[in-house]
């Protein structure tokens, strides 16, 4: 087992914003893992997974712009997929990392798909957590109606109860202890004592107001024909359907896929089957 050290990087990208990336470093020659979070989440989602994987390889967890310890963008229009892809490239270049394996949840998986399509030599493998080239309209509608709408609370127990109210269908077996731990990852306490979602509310504006045509997700996925891919789907997901996973496997016959019971959008990746699938996937990579 390699000795683990954790440190924080702050990278200034081309448009002047500073992004935060946590680095779980170990003295390993294996290809590093870059963890990319979902639309409203941040790199803290991957803390337990990163500690687990970092016994074997270096792991990075990025806060996209507007989330976590990364700066908020003054222009909501820059909260979009092509900018996130450029941010990933800038962070890897700043840290002089030539190639990574991406573990991407939801939005993070889409960023990983397009990053691999645009920079194939920079990506050595991809784990898609409850995301694919087709997005179920049910989940899209739910997400679009709720992003950036949460209200501040005054105690962490209130935050845990709010998290339970909004996500109980995703993790129906969570205890209140689990919800409190979940809340600590997605909320933060301000100097005035109020506890708020750890994201720029303008991300919701970008999602609802952008009129640009959607990029071709299937074209990006098909460009990854020679890339090792693992897809993890929550059994209760309202964003990634079983049919879409089947279509992905027809397009990419070597793609591995697992279904996580009792999980919606998206699995935490701390479930035993998620861990086993990711470990097995990484072990098979060159």
C-alpha positions as CSV (number, residue, x, y, z in Angstrom):
1,X,0.0,0.0,0.0
2,X,1.3,3.4,-1.0
3,X,1.6,6.2,1.5
4,X,-1.3,8.7,1.0
5,X,-1.1,12.5,1.1
6,X,-4.0,14.9,0.4
7,X,-3.5,18.4,-0.8
8,X,-5.5,21.1,-2.6
9,X,-4.7,22.7,-5.9
10,X,-6.1,26.0,-7.2
11,X,-5.8,26.4,-11.0
12,X,-6.5,29.6,-12.9
13,X,-8.1,28.8,-16.2
14,X,-8.1,30.8,-19.4
15,X,-11.1,33.1,-18.6
16,X,-9.6,34.1,-15.2
17,X,-11.6,31.8,-12.9
18,X,-9.8,29.8,-10.2
19,X,-10.8,26.2,-9.9
20,X,-10.3,23.9,-6.9
21,X,-9.1,20.3,-7.2
22,X,-8.3,17.9,-4.3
23,X,-5.4,15.6,-4.9
24,X,-5.1,12.3,-3.1
25,X,-1.6,11.4,-4.1
26,X,0.2,8.1,-3.6
27,X,3.6,7.0,-4.9
28,X,2.1,4.9,-7.7
29,X,3.0,4.6,-11.3
30,X,-0.6,3.6,-12.2
31,X,-2.7,6.0,-14.4
32,X,-4.4,8.6,-12.2
33,X,-8.1,8.9,-11.7
34,X,-10.0,12.2,-12.1
35,X,-13.4,12.3,-10.4
36,X,-16.0,14.7,-11.9
37,X,-19.2,15.4,-10.0
38,X,-22.8,16.0,-11.1
39,X,-24.6,19.2,-12.0
40,X,-25.2,20.5,-8.5
41,X,-22.5,18.6,-6.6
42,X,-18.8,19.0,-5.9
43,X,-15.7,16.9,-5.4
44,X,-16.5,16.1,-1.8
45,X,-18.9,13.4,-3.2
46,X,-15.9,11.3,-4.0
47,X,-14.0,11.6,-0.8
48,X,-14.5,8.0,0.4
49,X,-14.0,6.6,-3.1
50,X,-10.9,8.6,-3.5
51,X,-9.4,7.4,-0.2
52,X,-10.2,3.9,-1.3
53,X,-8.7,4.2,-4.8
54,X,-5.7,6.2,-3.6
55,X,-4.1,3.2,-2.0
56,X,-3.3,2.1,-5.5
57,X,-3.2,5.2,-7.7
58,X,-3.3,9.0,-7.6
59,X,-6.9,10.4,-7.5
60,X,-8.1,13.9,-8.2
61,X,-11.5,15.3,-7.4
62,X,-12.5,18.5,-9.2
63,X,-15.0,21.1,-8.2
64,X,-16.5,22.4,-11.5
65,X,-16.8,26.2,-11.7
66,X,-19.5,27.5,-9.5
67,X,-19.3,24.6,-7.0
68,X,-17.4,23.8,-3.9
69,X,-14.2,25.7,-3.5
70,X,-14.1,26.8,-7.2
71,X,-15.0,30.4,-8.0
72,X,-18.4,31.3,-9.2
73,X,-18.7,32.5,-12.8
74,X,-20.0,36.0,-13.1
75,X,-21.6,35.0,-16.5
76,X,-24.1,32.2,-16.1
77,X,-23.8,31.4,-19.9
78,X,-20.4,29.9,-19.2
79,X,-22.0,27.1,-17.1
80,X,-22.1,24.8,-20.1
81,X,-20.6,21.5,-21.3
82,X,-17.8,22.8,-23.7
83,X,-16.5,25.1,-21.0
84,X,-16.3,22.3,-18.4
85,X,-14.4,20.2,-20.9
86,X,-11.9,23.1,-21.4
87,X,-11.6,23.4,-17.7
88,X,-10.7,19.8,-17.3
89,X,-8.0,20.1,-20.0
90,X,-6.6,23.3,-18.2
91,X,-6.5,21.5,-14.8
92,X,-4.7,18.5,-16.2
93,X,-2.2,20.7,-18.1
94,X,-1.6,22.8,-15.1
95,X,-0.8,19.7,-13.0
96,X,1.2,18.2,-15.9
97,X,-0.9,15.1,-16.1
98,X,-0.8,13.7,-19.7
99,X,-3.5,11.0,-19.3
100,X,-6.2,10.0,-16.8
101,X,-9.1,7.7,-16.2
102,X,-12.3,9.7,-15.6
103,X,-15.0,8.7,-13.1
104,X,-17.9,10.9,-13.9
105,X,-21.3,11.2,-12.2
106,X,-24.1,12.5,-14.3
107,X,-22.8,15.8,-15.8
108,X,-19.3,14.7,-14.9
109,X,-19.8,11.6,-17.1
110,X,-21.0,13.8,-20.0
111,X,-17.9,15.9,-19.6
112,X,-15.8,12.8,-19.6
113,X,-17.5,11.5,-22.8
114,X,-16.8,14.8,-24.7
115,X,-13.3,15.1,-23.2
116,X,-12.5,11.7,-24.6
117,X,-14.0,12.4,-27.9
118,X,-12.0,15.6,-28.3
119,X,-8.7,14.5,-26.7
120,X,-8.6,10.7,-27.1
121,X,-4.9,10.4,-26.1
122,X,-5.6,12.1,-22.8
123,X,-8.2,9.5,-21.6
124,X,-7.3,6.0,-20.7
125,X,-10.7,4.8,-19.4
126,X,-14.1,6.1,-18.4
127,X,-16.6,5.2,-15.7
128,X,-20.1,6.6,-16.4
129,X,-22.2,6.9,-13.2
130,X,-25.9,6.9,-14.1
131,X,-25.4,8.8,-17.4
132,X,-25.4,8.0,-21.1
133,X,-26.0,9.5,-24.5
134,X,-29.8,9.5,-24.0
135,X,-31.3,11.4,-21.1
136,X,-34.8,10.3,-19.9
137,X,-37.1,13.4,-20.1
138,X,-38.5,12.5,-16.6
139,X,-35.2,13.1,-14.9
140,X,-34.4,16.1,-17.1
141,X,-37.7,17.8,-16.1
142,X,-37.1,17.0,-12.4
143,X,-33.6,18.4,-12.4
144,X,-34.5,21.5,-14.5
145,X,-37.3,22.4,-12.1
146,X,-35.2,22.1,-8.9
147,X,-31.7,23.3,-9.6
148,X,-30.9,26.5,-7.8
149,X,-34.2,26.6,-5.9
150,X,-33.2,25.4,-2.5
151,X,-33.6,27.7,0.5
152,X,-31.0,28.4,3.3
153,X,-31.5,26.6,6.6
154,X,-30.1,27.3,10.1
155,X,-29.0,23.9,11.4
156,X,-27.3,20.8,9.9
157,X,-30.3,18.7,11.0
158,X,-32.5,21.0,8.9
159,X,-30.1,20.5,6.0
160,X,-30.2,16.7,6.5
161,X,-34.0,16.8,6.5
162,X,-34.1,18.9,3.3
163,X,-31.7,16.5,1.7
164,X,-33.9,13.6,2.7
165,X,-37.0,15.3,1.3
166,X,-35.4,16.0,-2.0
167,X,-33.5,12.7,-2.5
168,X,-35.3,9.9,-0.5
169,X,-36.4,8.3,-3.7
170,X,-32.8,8.0,-4.8
171,X,-31.5,6.5,-1.6
172,X,-34.5,4.9,0.1
173,X,-32.4,2.9,2.6
174,X,-30.5,6.0,4.0
175,X,-30.6,6.6,7.8
176,X,-30.7,10.0,9.3
177,X,-26.9,9.6,10.0
178,X,-26.5,9.0,6.2
179,X,-28.5,12.0,5.4
180,X,-26.5,14.2,7.7
181,X,-23.3,12.9,6.1
182,X,-24.9,13.6,2.6
183,X,-25.8,17.1,3.7
184,X,-22.2,17.9,4.7
185,X,-21.2,17.2,1.1
186,X,-23.8,19.3,-0.7
187,X,-24.3,22.2,1.7
188,X,-21.9,24.7,3.3
189,X,-22.1,27.0,6.3
190,X,-21.7,30.8,5.6
191,X,-20.1,33.3,7.9
192,X,-23.6,34.5,9.0
193,X,-24.4,31.0,10.2
194,X,-26.9,30.2,7.4
195,X,-26.4,26.8,5.7
196,X,-26.8,26.9,1.9
197,X,-26.3,24.6,-1.1
198,X,-22.7,24.7,-2.1
199,X,-23.3,25.9,-5.6
200,X,-24.0,29.0,-7.6
201,X,-27.8,29.4,-8.0
202,X,-27.1,30.8,-11.5
203,X,-26.3,27.2,-12.6
204,X,-30.1,26.7,-12.5
205,X,-30.6,29.9,-14.6
206,X,-28.1,28.5,-17.2
207,X,-30.0,25.2,-17.3
208,X,-33.4,26.8,-17.8
209,X,-32.5,29.8,-20.0
210,X,-29.9,28.4,-22.4
211,X,-31.4,28.1,-25.9
212,X,-28.3,26.6,-27.6
213,X,-29.0,23.3,-29.4
214,X,-28.0,20.2,-27.4
215,X,-24.7,18.6,-28.5
216,X,-24.7,15.2,-30.1
217,X,-24.2,12.9,-27.1
218,X,-24.3,9.7,-29.3
219,X,-21.7,11.1,-31.6
220,X,-19.4,11.7,-28.6
221,X,-20.1,8.2,-27.2
222,X,-19.4,6.5,-30.5
223,X,-16.1,8.3,-30.8
224,X,-15.0,6.3,-27.7
225,X,-15.3,2.9,-29.5
226,X,-11.8,1.9,-28.5
227,X,-11.9,3.2,-24.9
228,X,-12.5,0.9,-21.9
229,X,-15.8,2.0,-20.4
230,X,-17.8,1.0,-17.3
231,X,-21.4,2.2,-16.9
232,X,-23.0,2.1,-13.5
233,X,-26.8,2.5,-13.4
234,X,-29.1,3.1,-10.4
235,X,-31.9,0.6,-10.5
236,X,-34.4,3.4,-9.7
237,X,-32.8,6.0,-12.0
238,X,-35.1,8.4,-13.8
239,X,-32.3,9.7,-16.1
240,X,-30.6,6.6,-17.4
241,X,-32.9,3.8,-18.6
242,X,-32.1,0.1,-19.0
243,X,-32.9,0.5,-22.7
244,X,-30.3,3.2,-23.1
245,X,-27.7,1.0,-21.4
246,X,-28.6,-1.8,-23.8
247,X,-28.2,0.5,-26.8
248,X,-24.8,1.6,-25.4
249,X,-23.7,-2.0,-25.2
250,X,-24.8,-2.7,-28.8
251,X,-22.7,0.3,-29.9
252,X,-19.8,-0.5,-27.6
253,X,-19.8,-4.3,-27.2
254,X,-16.8,-4.4,-24.7
255,X,-18.5,-1.9,-22.4
256,X,-19.0,-3.3,-18.9
257,X,-22.3,-2.4,-17.1
258,X,-23.7,-3.0,-13.6
259,X,-27.0,-2.1,-11.9
260,X,-27.0,-0.8,-8.3
261,X,-30.1,-2.0,-6.4
262,X,-32.1,0.5,-4.3
263,X,-30.4,3.5,-6.0
264,X,-31.8,6.2,-8.3
265,X,-30.0,9.0,-9.9
266,X,-27.2,8.6,-9.0
267,X,-25.4,5.9,-7.0
268,X,-23.0,7.3,-4.4
269,X,-20.2,4.9,-5.6
270,X,-19.7,3.8,-2.0
271,X,-22.1,0.8,-2.5
272,X,-20.2,-2.5,-2.3
273,X,-21.2,-3.4,-5.9
274,X,-20.1,0.0,-7.2
275,X,-16.7,-0.4,-5.5
276,X,-16.3,-3.9,-6.7
277,X,-17.1,-2.9,-10.3
278,X,-14.8,0.1,-10.3
279,X,-11.9,-1.9,-8.7
280,X,-12.3,-4.7,-11.3
281,X,-12.5,-2.2,-14.1
282,X,-9.3,-0.4,-13.0
283,X,-7.5,-3.7,-12.5
284,X,-8.1,-4.7,-16.1
285,X,-6.7,-1.5,-17.6
286,X,-3.2,-1.5,-19.0
